[in-house]
């Protein structure tokens, strides 16, 4: 799998996670996003990234998920804008 395919797959997975997060009440979303981002951290470490690289990766995933959730909510996707 080349880097474009990996990036496309990652974006698809992040979008799927964001759609799931939107289904939760707002007060539960932060914990869920943190849990998801932590899984990416653990995977990054298992795949050979240093702790600092994995932390940066986790922070990026967390930020991307927050932004995707906001976009989905704003566009009215899933149950966005209703929770």
ChimeraX commands (.cxc) that place a marker at each C-alpha (Angstrom):
marker #1 position 0.00,0.00,0.00 radius 0.5
marker #1 position 1.49,3.36,-0.98 radius 0.5
marker #1 position 1.37,6.51,1.13 radius 0.5
marker #1 position -1.63,7.94,-0.75 radius 0.5
marker #1 position -3.62,4.77,-0.10 radius 0.5
marker #1 position -2.62,4.80,3.58 radius 0.5
marker #1 position -3.63,8.45,3.89 radius 0.5
marker #1 position -6.97,7.78,2.21 radius 0.5
marker #1 position -7.59,4.82,4.50 radius 0.5
marker #1 position -6.71,6.89,7.57 radius 0.5
marker #1 position -9.04,9.69,6.51 radius 0.5
marker #1 position -11.83,7.19,5.98 radius 0.5
marker #1 position -11.26,5.70,9.43 radius 0.5
marker #1 position -11.16,9.13,11.07 radius 0.5
marker #1 position -14.40,10.10,9.34 radius 0.5
marker #1 position -16.03,6.88,10.54 radius 0.5
marker #1 position -14.89,7.55,14.12 radius 0.5
marker #1 position -16.13,11.16,13.90 radius 0.5
marker #1 position -19.55,9.98,12.70 radius 0.5
marker #1 position -19.72,7.65,15.70 radius 0.5
marker #1 position -18.64,10.41,18.10 radius 0.5
marker #1 position -21.43,12.69,16.83 radius 0.5
marker #1 position -23.95,10.06,17.88 radius 0.5
marker #1 position -22.91,10.49,21.54 radius 0.5
marker #1 position -24.16,13.26,23.82 radius 0.5
marker #1 position -21.84,16.28,23.77 radius 0.5
marker #1 position -20.72,15.71,27.38 radius 0.5
marker #1 position -19.39,12.24,26.47 radius 0.5
marker #1 position -17.59,13.17,23.26 radius 0.5
marker #1 position -14.35,14.47,24.73 radius 0.5
marker #1 position -13.68,11.22,26.58 radius 0.5
marker #1 position -14.45,9.17,23.48 radius 0.5
marker #1 position -12.16,11.27,21.27 radius 0.5
marker #1 position -9.38,10.92,23.85 radius 0.5
marker #1 position -9.88,7.16,23.95 radius 0.5
marker #1 position -9.69,6.89,20.16 radius 0.5
marker #1 position -6.60,9.10,19.98 radius 0.5
marker #1 position -4.94,6.99,22.68 radius 0.5
marker #1 position -5.46,3.89,20.56 radius 0.5
marker #1 position -3.62,5.60,17.72 radius 0.5
marker #1 position -0.80,6.45,20.15 radius 0.5
marker #1 position -0.49,2.82,21.22 radius 0.5
marker #1 position -0.49,1.65,17.60 radius 0.5
marker #1 position 2.15,4.22,16.71 radius 0.5
marker #1 position 4.44,3.00,19.50 radius 0.5
marker #1 position 3.89,-0.63,18.47 radius 0.5
marker #1 position 4.84,0.33,14.91 radius 0.5
marker #1 position 8.15,1.84,15.96 radius 0.5
marker #1 position 7.50,5.53,16.55 radius 0.5
marker #1 position 9.26,7.12,19.49 radius 0.5
marker #1 position 7.18,8.29,22.44 radius 0.5
marker #1 position 7.45,11.92,21.31 radius 0.5
marker #1 position 6.46,11.03,17.73 radius 0.5
marker #1 position 3.55,8.93,18.98 radius 0.5
marker #1 position 2.44,11.79,21.24 radius 0.5
marker #1 position 2.48,14.20,18.29 radius 0.5
marker #1 position 0.51,11.64,16.27 radius 0.5
marker #1 position -2.07,11.23,19.09 radius 0.5
marker #1 position -2.44,15.01,19.34 radius 0.5
marker #1 position -2.98,15.25,15.58 radius 0.5
marker #1 position -5.63,12.52,15.64 radius 0.5
marker #1 position -7.36,14.26,18.55 radius 0.5
marker #1 position -7.34,17.58,16.69 radius 0.5
marker #1 position -8.55,16.02,13.42 radius 0.5
marker #1 position -11.41,14.24,15.18 radius 0.5
marker #1 position -12.52,17.43,16.93 radius 0.5
marker #1 position -12.50,19.27,13.61 radius 0.5
marker #1 position -14.35,16.50,11.77 radius 0.5
marker #1 position -16.99,16.31,14.50 radius 0.5
marker #1 position -17.47,20.06,14.24 radius 0.5
marker #1 position -17.82,19.89,10.44 radius 0.5
marker #1 position -20.29,17.01,10.68 radius 0.5
marker #1 position -22.34,18.85,13.29 radius 0.5
marker #1 position -22.31,22.09,11.33 radius 0.5
marker #1 position -23.44,20.32,8.18 radius 0.5
marker #1 position -26.19,18.50,10.09 radius 0.5
marker #1 position -24.65,15.07,9.46 radius 0.5
marker #1 position -25.67,12.13,11.63 radius 0.5
marker #1 position -27.54,13.73,14.53 radius 0.5
marker #1 position -25.28,16.77,14.42 radius 0.5
marker #1 position -26.66,19.97,15.79 radius 0.5
marker #1 position -29.27,18.18,17.86 radius 0.5
marker #1 position -27.26,17.01,20.91 radius 0.5
marker link #1:1,2 radius 0.2
marker link #1:2,3 radius 0.2
marker link #1:3,4 radius 0.2
marker link #1:4,5 radius 0.2
marker link #1:5,6 radius 0.2
marker link #1:6,7 radius 0.2
marker link #1:7,8 radius 0.2
marker link #1:8,9 radius 0.2
marker link #1:9,10 radius 0.2
marker link #1:10,11 radius 0.2
marker link #1:11,12 radius 0.2
marker link #1:12,13 radius 0.2
marker link #1:13,14 radius 0.2
marker link #1:14,15 radius 0.2
marker link #1:15,16 radius 0.2
marker link #1:16,17 radius 0.2
marker link #1:17,18 radius 0.2
marker link #1:18,19 radius 0.2
marker link #1:19,20 radius 0.2
marker link #1:20,21 radius 0.2
marker link #1:21,22 radius 0.2
marker link #1:22,23 radius 0.2
marker link #1:23,24 radius 0.2
marker link #1:24,25 radius 0.2
marker link #1:25,26 radius 0.2
marker link #1:26,27 radius 0.2
marker link #1:27,28 radius 0.2
marker link #1:28,29 radius 0.2
marker link #1:29,30 radius 0.2
marker link #1:30,31 radius 0.2
marker link #1:31,32 radius 0.2
marker link #1:32,33 radius 0.2
marker link #1:33,34 radius 0.2
marker link #1:34,35 radius 0.2
marker link #1:35,36 radius 0.2
marker link #1:36,37 radius 0.2
marker link #1:37,38 radius 0.2
marker link #1:38,39 radius 0.2
marker link #1:39,40 radius 0.2
marker link #1:40,41 radius 0.2
marker link #1:41,42 radius 0.2
marker link #1:42,43 radius 0.2
marker link #1:43,44 radius 0.2
marker link #1:44,45 radius 0.2
marker link #1:45,46 radius 0.2
marker link #1:46,47 radius 0.2
marker link #1:47,48 radius 0.2
marker link #1:48,49 radius 0.2
marker link #1:49,50 radius 0.2
marker link #1:50,51 radius 0.2
marker link #1:51,52 radius 0.2
marker link #1:52,53 radius 0.2
marker link #1:53,54 radius 0.2
marker link #1:54,55 radius 0.2
marker link #1:55,56 radius 0.2
marker link #1:56,57 radius 0.2
marker link #1:57,58 radius 0.2
marker link #1:58,59 radius 0.2
marker link #1:59,60 radius 0.2
marker link #1:60,61 radius 0.2
marker link #1:61,62 radius 0.2
marker link #1:62,63 radius 0.2
marker link #1:63,64 radius 0.2
marker link #1:64,65 radius 0.2
marker link #1:65,66 radius 0.2
marker link #1:66,67 radius 0.2
marker link #1:67,68 radius 0.2
marker link #1:68,69 radius 0.2
marker link #1:69,70 radius 0.2
marker link #1:70,71 radius 0.2
marker link #1:71,72 radius 0.2
marker link #1:72,73 radius 0.2
marker link #1:73,74 radius 0.2
marker link #1:74,75 radius 0.2
marker link #1:75,76 radius 0.2
marker link #1:76,77 radius 0.2
marker link #1:77,78 radius 0.2
marker link #1:78,79 radius 0.2
marker link #1:79,80 radius 0.2
marker link #1:80,81 radius 0.2
marker link #1:81,82 radius 0.2
marker link #1:82,83 radius 0.2
view
